[in-house]
């Protein structure tokens, strides 16, 4: 992959061959991927080694072993993962991690609780799964924004109710459904140094640099910023692989045990070879075409700022329901003229006209409605500016 900021790959230009219309995909997931990655993956699907596609090659062969090693090395380099952490490539999506985290990290001490910070739909589901597996007596909801409909109105820290004895603390850094993101506003200092901090970063991992050493475990489904659906990446501090951390009241299925993956280099059984390869291509794209995570962060900030400025500058025609302090850079949620008696019809018209102009998958999550523009790494600033221009034109016209 070469660095050429003027080519169509970097513009992520997509044309519908049936209509000739430029298509801009704002899907919340699986999300947009870089054109250069898709092009290279397409070639490798047909011929990667000795005339065979990568999907046809044994995961025990040297060709895939090299892919796996290089993918992990690039991932470690991008995030500056320190020594003492393992990188695991798992399946089942991030949702399966709700079960895996609880079973692997609850520990034997019945007095230690699993603390959950609930800021949206996904952290709520994680807490519910922990309760289902471990019992309500082992799970404590530290804080919940359910009453405010998860609008990013995070209560002050003095209202958070941490357990006296904690097995771990769990939170979701970016809530895709509601457009809420903690980022560097998360109160890391409130977590005791001996308590593992667990984070679901499925929808904002690699959107900027992070300090991995602040976490005991990070997991992320690939289908937002890393690659296609079918692979979940886990970063786990090695001391958390100790048997003393695991659930003792029920057996842990072999493929839900982190040690199964750490001792086999993620190849206990056949891993999703092609998704891992595609993640590796995305990691190289971030390194070579983007220039690293600091540059990616600057691009993501420019994109979200442009869209939020358009919303806030519309004199109430567009409204973002999320508290400004916790607005997501990845998933921008907004309403169309919500105070109008014709708001529902206007929203429907907005989405239909946007799609007619090639801007697709802008509808909000089915549970909340509204509009949601997902601005993952592969989304370009140019494409966001096209959406902003349409929003202004639509407002002026209606």
C-alpha positions in Angstrom: 0.0 0.0 0.0 1.4 3.3 -1.0 0.8 6.7 0.5 -1.0 8.9 -2.1 -3.5 11.3 -0.6 -4.9 12.4 -4.0 -6.0 9.0 -5.3 -9.5 7.6 -5.1 -8.4 5.0 -2.5 -7.8 7.8 0.1 -11.1 9.5 -1.0 -12.8 6.2 -0.5 -14.8 6.9 -3.7 -17.6 4.3 -4.4 -19.8 4.4 -7.5 -23.0 2.4 -7.9 -22.4 0.6 -11.3 -26.1 0.4 -11.9 -26.8 4.2 -11.5 -23.4 5.9 -11.7 -24.2 7.5 -8.4 -21.5 8.2 -5.8 -22.4 6.2 -2.7 -21.4 7.2 0.8 -22.0 4.5 3.4 -22.6 5.7 7.0 -23.4 2.2 8.3 -22.9 1.7 12.0 -21.6 -1.8 11.4 -20.3 -3.6 9.6 -18.7 -0.4 8.7 -16.9 1.2 5.7 -13.5 -0.2 4.9 -10.6 1.4 2.9 -10.8 0.9 -0.8 -7.1 -0.1 -1.0 -7.7 -2.8 1.6 -10.6 -4.2 -0.3 -8.7 -4.2 -3.6 -5.7 -6.1 -2.1 -8.0 -8.5 -0.3 -9.8 -9.2 -3.5 -6.6 -10.2 -5.2 -5.5 -12.4 -2.2 -8.9 -14.1 -2.2 -8.1 -15.6 -5.6 -4.4 -16.0 -5.4 -2.2 -15.5 -2.3 0.3 -18.4 -2.3 1.2 -21.0 -4.9 -1.9 -20.1 -7.0 -4.3 -20.5 -4.1 -6.4 -18.0 -2.3 -5.7 -17.4 1.4 -9.1 -18.9 2.4 -8.0 -22.2 0.8 -4.7 -22.4 2.8 -4.2 -24.3 6.0 -4.1 -22.3 9.2 -1.2 -24.5 10.2 0.8 -23.7 7.1 3.7 -21.2 6.9 1.8 -18.7 4.7 -0.9 -18.1 7.3 1.4 -18.4 10.3 3.3 -15.4 8.8 0.1 -13.5 8.3 -0.9 -14.0 11.9 2.4 -13.0 13.3 2.6 -9.9 11.1 -1.0 -8.9 12.0 -0.3 -9.1 15.7 3.0 -7.3 15.4 1.4 -4.4 13.5 -1.4 -4.2 16.0 1.0 -4.1 18.9 3.0 -1.4 17.2 0.0 0.8 16.4 -1.3 0.7 20.0 2.2 0.6 21.6 1.1 -2.4 23.6 3.6 -2.9 26.5 5.2 -6.1 27.5 3.2 -8.3 29.8 0.0 -8.3 27.6 -1.2 -11.0 25.3 -3.1 -10.4 22.0 -5.8 -13.0 21.3 -7.8 -13.4 18.1 -11.2 -14.9 19.0 -14.6 -15.4 17.4 -18.2 -14.8 18.5 -18.2 -11.0 18.2 -17.9 -8.6 21.1 -21.2 -9.8 22.5 -19.6 -13.2 23.4 -17.0 -11.3 25.4 -19.8 -10.2 27.8 -19.9 -13.9 28.9 -16.2 -14.5 28.5 -15.1 -11.6 30.7 -17.5 -12.6 33.5 -16.4 -16.2 33.5 -12.7 -15.5 33.3 -12.4 -12.6 35.7 -15.0 -13.0 38.5 -12.6 -14.9 40.8 -13.3 -17.2 43.7 -13.9 -14.5 46.3 -17.7 -14.4 46.8 -17.5 -11.0 48.4 -15.9 -9.4 45.3 -18.3 -7.9 42.9 -18.1 -7.2 39.2 -18.7 -3.5 38.8 -20.4 -2.2 35.6 -20.7 1.4 34.4 -23.8 1.5 32.2 -23.8 4.4 29.7 -25.7 2.8 26.9 -27.2 -0.3 25.3 -24.1 -2.3 25.1 -22.8 -1.8 28.6 -26.3 -2.6 29.8 -26.3 -5.9 27.9 -22.9 -6.7 29.3 -24.1 -6.2 32.9 -27.3 -8.2 32.2 -25.2 -11.2 30.9 -22.9 -11.1 33.9 -26.0 -11.2 36.2 -27.4 -14.1 34.2 -24.2 -16.1 34.5 -23.0 -15.1 38.0 -26.1 -14.1 39.8 -27.3 -10.6 40.8 -25.3 -10.9 44.1 -22.0 -10.8 42.2 -22.8 -7.8 39.9 -23.0 -4.1 40.9 -24.2 -1.4 38.6 -21.9 1.5 39.6 -23.9 4.1 37.6 -26.6 4.0 34.9 -27.8 6.6 32.5 -31.0 4.6 31.7 -33.3 7.2 33.2 -31.9 9.8 30.9 -32.3 7.5 28.0 -28.5 7.1 27.7 -28.1 10.7 26.4 -24.6 11.1 27.7 -25.7 12.9 30.9 -23.1 11.1 33.0 -23.7 11.7 36.7 -20.9 13.3 38.7 -18.3 10.9 40.0 -19.4 11.4 43.6 -22.7 9.7 42.6 -21.0 6.6 41.3 -21.4 3.6 43.7 -18.3 1.4 43.4 -18.2 -1.9 45.4 -16.0 -2.1 48.5 -14.4 -5.2 47.1 -14.1 -5.4 43.3 -13.3 -8.3 41.0 -13.1 -5.9 38.1 -14.7 -2.7 36.6 -16.3 -2.8 33.2 -17.3 0.0 30.8 -18.0 0.6 27.1 -15.8 3.4 25.7 -18.2 4.2 22.8 -21.9 3.4 22.7 -22.8 3.0 19.1 -26.6 3.0 19.6 -26.8 6.2 21.6 -23.7 8.1 20.3 -22.0 8.4 23.7 -18.2 8.2 24.1 -16.0 8.4 27.2 -12.6 8.7 25.6 -10.1 10.6 27.8 -12.9 11.8 30.0 -13.2 8.4 31.7 -12.2 8.8 35.4 -9.2 6.4 35.4 -8.0 7.7 38.7 -11.2 6.4 40.4 -10.2 2.8 39.7 -7.8 1.3 42.3 -4.5 0.1 40.7 -5.1 -3.5 41.9 -8.6 -3.7 40.2 -8.6 -4.7 36.5 -10.3 -2.2 34.2 -12.2 -3.9 31.4 -13.2 -2.0 28.3 -15.3 -2.7 25.3 -13.7 -0.7 22.5 -15.5 -2.3 19.6 -16.5 0.9 17.9 -13.6 3.3 18.6 -10.5 1.1 18.8 -7.7 2.5 16.6 -9.5 5.8 16.2 -6.7 7.4 18.2 -3.9 6.5 20.6 -4.6 5.0 24.0 -2.6 4.1 27.0 -3.0 0.3 27.1 -1.3 0.1 30.5 -4.4 1.6 32.2 -6.4 -1.5 31.3 -6.5 -5.0 32.4 -8.4 -6.1 29.3 -9.6 -4.5 26.1 -11.8 -6.2 23.6 -13.2 -5.1 20.2 -15.2 -6.6 17.5 -13.5 -5.9 14.2 -16.4 -4.7 12.1 -16.2 -1.0 12.8 -12.5 0.1 12.6 -10.4 -3.1 12.1 -11.9 -5.3 9.4 -14.9 -7.5 8.6 -17.2 -9.2 11.0 -16.1 -12.6 12.3 -13.1 -11.7 14.4 -12.7 -10.2 17.9 -9.4 -9.0 19.2 -8.6 -9.2 22.9 -5.7 -7.5 24.7 -5.3 -9.0 28.1 -2.7 -8.4 30.9 -0.9 -11.7 31.5 -1.6 -11.8 35.2 -5.3 -12.0 34.5 -4.8 -15.4 32.9 -4.2 -16.8 36.3 -6.6 -19.6 37.4 -7.3 -17.7 40.5 -9.2 -15.1 38.4 -11.7 -17.6 37.0 -15.2 -18.6 37.9 -15.2 -21.5 40.3 -18.9 -22.2 40.5 -19.2 -23.6 37.0 -16.9 -24.9 34.3 -15.8 -22.5 31.6 -16.3 -23.9 28.1 -12.9 -24.4 26.5 -13.5 -21.9 23.7 -14.5 -19.2 26.3 -11.3 -19.6 28.3 -8.7 -17.0 27.5 -6.0 -19.4 28.4 -7.1 -21.7 25.5 -6.1 -18.9 23.1 -3.0 -17.6 24.9 -1.4 -21.0 25.1 -2.1 -21.9 21.4 -1.3 -18.5 19.8 -5.0 -18.2 19.0 -4.9 -21.4 17.0 -6.5 -24.0 19.3 -9.0 -24.6 16.4 -9.2 -23.1 13.0 -9.3 -19.3 13.4 -11.1 -17.0 10.9 -8.1 -16.8 8.6 -9.4 -14.3 6.1 -10.8 -11.8 8.6 -7.5 -11.9 10.4 -5.7 -11.2 7.2 -8.0 -8.3 6.4 -7.4 -6.8 9.8 -3.7 -7.0 9.0 -4.3 -5.0 5.8 -6.2 -2.3 7.8 -3.4 -2.1 10.3 -0.9 -1.5 7.4 -3.3 1.1 5.9 -3.3 2.9 9.2 0.5 2.8 9.4 1.4 3.6 5.8 -1.5 5.6 4.2 -2.7 7.4 7.3 0.6 7.7 9.2 -0.4 6.3 12.6 -3.0 6.8 15.3 -2.2 10.4 16.1 -2.9 11.3 12.5 -6.1 9.1 12.5 -7.3 10.9 15.6 -6.8 14.3 14.0 -8.8 13.2 11.0 -11.6 11.8 13.2 -11.8 15.0 15.2 -12.1 17.1 12.0 -14.9 14.8 10.7 -17.0 14.8 13.9 -16.4 18.5 14.5 -17.7 19.4 11.0 -20.9 17.4 11.6 -21.5 18.6 15.1 -20.9 22.2 14.1 -23.6 21.8 11.4 -26.0 20.4 13.9 -25.4 23.0 16.5 -25.4 25.8 14.0 -28.8 24.9 12.6 -30.9 27.0 15.1 -32.6 23.9 16.4 -33.5 22.3 13.1 -31.1 19.5 13.8 -30.6 18.5 17.4 -28.1 16.1 18.9 -29.6 14.7 22.1 -26.2 13.7 23.6 -24.5 15.9 26.2 -21.7 17.8 24.5 -19.1 16.5 26.9 -19.7 12.8 25.9 -20.6 13.1 22.2 -19.1 10.3 20.1 -16.6 11.0 17.4 -17.6 7.6 15.8 -21.5 7.7 15.9 -23.1 11.1 15.5 -26.8 10.8 16.4 -29.3 13.6 15.7 -33.0 14.5 15.2 -34.6 16.4 12.4 -36.6 19.4 13.6 -37.9 17.5 16.7 -40.2 20.3 17.9 -42.1 20.3 14.7 -45.5 18.6 14.6 -44.3 17.0 11.4 -41.0 15.8 12.8 -41.6 12.1 12.0 -42.5 12.9 8.4 -39.5 15.3 8.1 -37.1 12.7 9.3 -38.5 10.1 6.9 -38.1 12.6 4.1 -34.6 13.5 5.1 -33.5 9.9 5.0 -35.2 9.2 1.7 -33.7 12.3 0.0 -30.3 11.6 1.5 -30.4 8.1 0.1 -31.5 9.4 -3.3 -28.3 11.5 -3.3 -26.2 8.4 -2.5 -25.9 8.8 1.4 -27.0 5.5 2.7 -27.6 3.7 6.1 -28.2 7.0 8.0 -31.2 5.7 9.9 -30.7 5.5 13.7 -30.8 2.3 15.6 -34.2 0.6 15.5 -34.5 1.0 19.3 -34.1 4.8 19.3 -34.8 6.1 15.8 -33.5 9.4 14.6 -30.5 9.8 12.3 -27.1 8.3 12.9 -24.0 9.0 10.8 -21.2 6.6 11.7 -17.8 8.1 11.0 -15.4 5.2 11.4 -11.8 5.5 10.3 -12.4 4.7 6.6 -15.0 7.5 6.3 -13.3 10.6 4.8 -13.7 14.2 5.7 -14.8 14.9 2.1 -17.7 12.6 2.4 -18.8 14.1 5.8 -18.7 17.5 4.1 -21.0 16.3 1.4 -23.5 15.2 4.2 -23.1 18.6 5.8 -23.9 20.4 2.6 -27.0 18.3 2.1 -28.2 19.0 5.6 -27.9 22.7 5.0 -29.6 22.5 1.7 -32.4 20.4 3.1 -33.0 22.8 6.0 -33.1 25.8 3.6 -35.6 24.1 1.3 -38.1 22.7 3.8 
